[in-house]
Amino acid sequence: MKQQLGSRVFDTFNYIILAVISLSTFLPFLYVILVSFTDPIEFQTRALVIIPEHWSLASYKFILSTRTFLNSLSISFFLAVIGTVCSLILTSGLAYALSRKKFRLKKILMMGILFTMLFNPGMIPNYLLVKELGLINTVWALILPVLTSAWYVILMKSFYQEIPEELEESAKMDGCTDIGVFFRIILPVSLSAIAAFGLFFAVAYWNTYFNAVLYINKDTLRPMQVVLQMLLIQASTQVGDPAVAQMLQSEQMLPPETIKMSAVVVASLPIIIVYPFLQRYFVKGMMVGSVKG
């Protein structure tokens, strides 16, 4: 009885603490959503808006009708889709090759991959490399330098090593080539790992910011996170990029705060929508390489 009472008290305190932590992380995002739907006149007249009395879509209509924001949104979608596909192809293909015992260059490539984990050339050599490759002011400057990760390759390699070799041998007996085995046998049985890593890559490409600041100078090639940051700075200091300044000044009735909140919601919405569909794969993918046998 004492153990049951103690466990119940312990569980109750855990639930209370977790509920408080959950509310503390959810309430700021809820406030952003509510402000983004608040009527501009009400937001300007009230000191603090908790629950708006008058709802409005004016801020969303404004940012979604602005060429600067829509262009940056298309760039971010391109990075998230094309970049994720390219990263998954390279990472899964390289990891599968390194997981095969018959691959002769396995040790040399593994040493090179591990070397990149221990030693980083730094920002200036990376910039010079991108410049010499002619990738400055191109979307590929935001994809090729971060196409894969040594840590992801090692994790996926350990996952492929757990797949029974008998599957590969039986496929080759039926006339499959190495490429056929990879696409017809290996990829279908590793959907959980691919979905998990795909989510990691997609979020990273969607949130591209620092590389865009380094390698992109054209307004038409800036991803959404850069434009959003400029929007936040411009609305707070009235100093910044002319294109963003024109975006803010084109509508006098809309306060900058509601525009900022709407832009944050639009920037976060795609990942929030995609995550529930990948959640069941995400839990399995987190166990990649952790259990054998």
N, C-alpha and C positions, 0 to 999 in steps of 0.2 A: 504493500500500500504506500509506504514511504517513497519507494522508487517510482511508482506511478504518479504520485503527487508531485515529486520533484521534476520528473520528465515533463509533466503537463505545464508546470510553472516555467520551466526552461523553454518549452516550445512557445508558450504565450509571450514571453519576453522577446524571443526571436522574431515572432510574427509582428510584434509592435515595432521593433527596431527596423525590420525590413520594410514595413509599411511607411514609416517615417522617411527612410532613405528613398523609397520609391516616389513618395510625394515630393520630396525635395528636388528630385531630378525631373519629375514630370511637370510640376507647376510652372517653372520658367518657360518650358516649351508651350504649355497651355496658354500662358500669358501672351506669348508671341502670336499664337493663332488668333486669340481674341482681339488683340490690337489690330491685326491685319484685316479683320472683318468689321472693325469699328467705323462708324460714319465719321468722315474727316471733321465736320463741324463739331460733333460731340467730343472728339478727341482733343480738339483745340480749346474747348470751353471747360472741360472737366480736368481736375488736377490729377486724378488717378482713375484709370478705367479697369475695373475688375470684370464686370459683366456688362457689355454694351447694351444700351437701351435701343439704339438704332443700328441695324446691321447694314453693311454696304460692301459691294464688290468693286468699288471704284479703284482701289489700289491695285487689285489684280488685273483689272481691265487696262489700267495704265501701263504696268510693267510688261504685260503680255502684248501690248500694242507698240512697245518701244523697240525700234530696230536694234539698238545696241544690246539690250538684254536678250532678245530672241536669237540674235546671231551668236552670242556667247553660249546660250543654251544649246544650240545646234552643235557647236564645237565640243561642248562637254559630252553630249550624247555620242558624237563620233568617237571621242576618246574612250568612253566607257564601253562601247560596243566593239569597235575595231581593235582597240588596244587590248581588251580582255580576250578576244578571240586569238589574236597573235600571241599573247603571253601564254595562254593555255596550250596552244600548239607547240610552242618552243619548249615550255617547261615540261609538259608531259612527254614529248618526244625525247628530250635530252635525259629526263629521269628514267624512261624506259630503256634507253640504250645503256645507261650506266648500271642498270639493275641486271643486265644480262651477263652471265659469266664468260660467254664466248667473245665479247666485245674486247678487242685488243687494246684500244686506246683508253680503256676505262680508268686505269690508275693515273695516267697523265692528265686527263680531263678532271678527275676528282681533285688532284693536287692544285690545278688551276682554280677550280671552284672554291676550294678551301682557302686558297691564298687571297681571293677577293673578300672573304669574310674577315680575314685578319688585318688586311691592309687596304685602306681607302685612299685613292690618289688625291682627293679633295675637290673643292669647287672649281678652282682655276684650271687645273688640267682637264676636268670634265668639260668646262666651257670651251677651252681651246680645241678639244677633240670634236665637239659638236660644230664649232665654227669651221674647222678644216673639212669636215664632211659635208659642208654646205647646208646644214639643217637649220640654221638660224632663221627665224620667222617662217617656220613651217610646222604643221601639226605633228610631223614625225619627230621633231625635236622633243616632243612631250611623250613619245611612245618608245622609240628605239633605246634611249639611255636607260630606261627602267623596264625593259621588256621582260625580264625575269629576275628572280632573286635566288641567290645561292642557298638560302635556308629553305625556300619552297622546293627547290630541286632535290635537296637531300631528303626532305620529308616525303615527297612523292616517290623518290627512289626506294625508300624503305617500304612504302605501300606496295609498289610493284614487286618487290622481292617476296612479299607474302603470297602473291598469286601462284598457285601450283604450276610448275613447269610442264606438267602433263597436258594442260590445256594447249600450250604452245606446240608441244610435240604432236598431239593428235591433229591439230589444225594443219601442221606442215605435212603430215601423212596424207591429208586430204588434198594437198596441192597448193596450200596457201603460202604466199611469200611472207617475208618479214613485215613488210608494210601491210599486207592483208591481215596478218595476225594482230598487228597493233590496232587497226581500225575495226576489225570484225570481232575480235575476242577481248583484247585488253581494255579498250575504251568502254565497251558496254558494262564490264564488271567493275569499273572504277568510277562510276557516275557520282558516287558520294564524295570522293576526293576531288573530282573535277568541279563539282558544284561548289564545294567549300572554297577551293582556291579561286574559282571564278568570282565568287562574292568578294574575296579579298582584293583581287585585281580590279574589279569593277568599282569598288569603293575608293581605292587608291587613285584610279584614273578620274573618277568623278570629282574628287577633292583636289585635283592637281592645282597647285598654287605656286610653289617656290620655283619649280622649273619653268613655269610660264613667265614668271617675273624675270628670270635670267635670260631666256631664249626668245621671247616673243616681244616685239616692239610695235607690231601692227595692231590697230584697234579691232580689225575684223577677225583676228586669229586668237584673241584672248578668250580663255575659257570662263565659265560662269563664276567660279570662285574668285578670280581676279577682279572681274567687273563688280561682283558683290562687295568685295573689300573696298574698291574704289567708291562704290555707292555709299558705304558706311562712313568712310572718311570724308567724302564730299558733303554728305548731309550734316556732319558734325562740325566741320571746320570751314566749309564753303571754299576750300582750296583743293584742287586736284585736276583730274583729266577733263579736258574740254567736252568730250563726248558725253561723259557722265554728268557734267554740269548742265549740259543742254537737256539731258534726260530729266533732271530734277526740276529745272526751271521752266519746262514746257507746260506744266500744269500748276498754276498758282494755288488752287483750292486744296490740293493734297499736301498734308504735312509730311516732311521727310521721314518721320518715325514710322508712319503707316506703310510707306513705300519700302522702308528697310525691312519691316516685319514680313510683308508680303513676299519680298525677294528671298528671305530666309526660308519661309515655308515652301516656296516653289523649288528652292535648291535642295531641300531635304526630302521632299515628297517622293521622288523616284526610288530612292533607296528604301524608304519606308514601305513602299508598295511591293518592291521586289523581295524584300527579306522574308516575309511569311511563306512565300512559295519555295524558298530555298532552305527553310529552317530545318526540315526533316533530313535533308542532306548535310546541313551544316553540323548537326550533332554528330553524325557518323564521321564526317571529314575531320573533326577535331581529334578523333582517335587514330588518325593516320600514323602508322609506324609505332604506336604505343603498345600494341599487343601482338604477340606472335603465337602461332600454334592453332 
